[in-house]
Amino acid sequence: MYREQASSVVDELFDVWYAQLLRYSMRLVRQKSTAEEVVQDTFLDFYKALRSGTDVQFPKAWTMCVVRRKIYERRQEPFGFEQEYEALGEQADLTGDWSGE
């Protein structure tokens, strides 16, 4: 598929499908920044697939599958998702005698 055609198809799908795909992604990861990144990467992969000549019969289903796969892959990485950390005061033992140190 030519560059202009692929861009047009991706733009149309993005306008119609982005918000729903983002909500779907957020239900799986519960982090807006990560969900946005996954969805944007998915649309980029969709563009690349169209440019390489892949025949995507059901683009909405295709993008949902790619989102699920990307989220699964991120969960396998040790630092794939942002972590919420305890406050330093909760981790440290503040009851000790600090005068001798």
C-alpha positions in Angstrom: 0.0 0.0 0.0 1.2 3.4 -0.8 2.3 5.8 1.9 -0.6 8.2 1.4 -3.2 5.4 1.3 -1.8 3.9 4.5 -1.8 7.3 6.2 -5.4 7.9 5.2 -6.6 4.5 6.5 -4.7 4.9 9.8 -6.0 8.5 10.2 -9.6 7.4 9.7 -9.3 4.5 12.1 -7.5 6.7 14.7 -10.3 9.3 14.6 -13.0 6.7 15.1 -11.3 4.2 17.3 -8.7 5.9 19.4 -10.9 6.8 22.4 -12.4 3.3 22.7 -9.1 1.6 22.3 -7.6 3.8 24.9 -10.3 3.0 27.4 -9.8 -0.7 26.7 -6.1 -0.4 27.3 -6.6 1.6 30.5 -8.8 -1.2 31.8 -5.9 -3.6 31.3 -3.1 -1.5 32.7 -4.8 1.1 34.9 -2.2 3.8 34.0 -3.1 6.5 31.6 0.4 7.2 30.4 1.2 3.6 29.7 -2.2 3.0 28.0 -1.6 6.0 25.8 1.9 4.8 24.8 0.6 1.3 24.0 -2.2 2.6 21.9 0.1 5.0 20.0 2.6 2.2 19.4 -0.3 0.0 18.1 -1.4 2.6 15.6 2.2 2.9 14.4 2.4 -0.9 14.0 -0.9 -0.8 12.1 0.6 1.8 9.7 3.8 -0.4 9.3 1.6 -3.4 8.6 -0.3 -1.6 5.9 2.9 -0.3 4.3 4.4 -3.8 4.2 1.4 -5.1 2.4 -0.3 -7.0 5.2 -4.0 -7.5 4.5 -5.8 -6.5 7.6 -9.4 -7.6 7.3 -10.7 -6.4 10.6 -8.6 -3.4 11.7 -10.4 -2.9 15.1 -10.0 -6.5 16.1 -6.4 -6.3 14.9 -5.6 -3.3 17.0 -7.2 -4.8 20.1 -5.1 -8.0 19.7 -2.0 -5.9 19.3 -2.8 -3.8 22.4 -3.3 -7.0 24.4 0.0 -8.5 23.1 1.9 -5.3 23.9 0.5 -5.1 27.4 1.4 -8.8 28.0 4.9 -8.2 26.8 5.3 -5.2 29.1 4.2 -7.2 32.1 7.0 -9.7 31.3 9.6 -7.0 31.5 11.0 -6.2 35.0 10.4 -2.5 34.6 7.5 -2.6 32.1 5.1 -0.6 34.2 5.4 2.3 36.4 5.6 1.3 40.1 4.1 3.1 43.0 6.7 3.2 45.8 6.2 3.7 49.5 7.3 6.9 51.0 10.8 6.9 52.3 9.6 7.5 55.9 7.5 4.3 55.7 10.6 2.3 54.6 13.2 3.7 57.1 13.4 2.8 60.7 13.2 6.3 62.3 13.0 5.0 65.9 16.8 4.4 66.3 19.3 6.6 68.1 21.0 8.8 65.6 23.1 10.9 68.0 26.1 8.5 67.7 26.3 8.5 63.9 
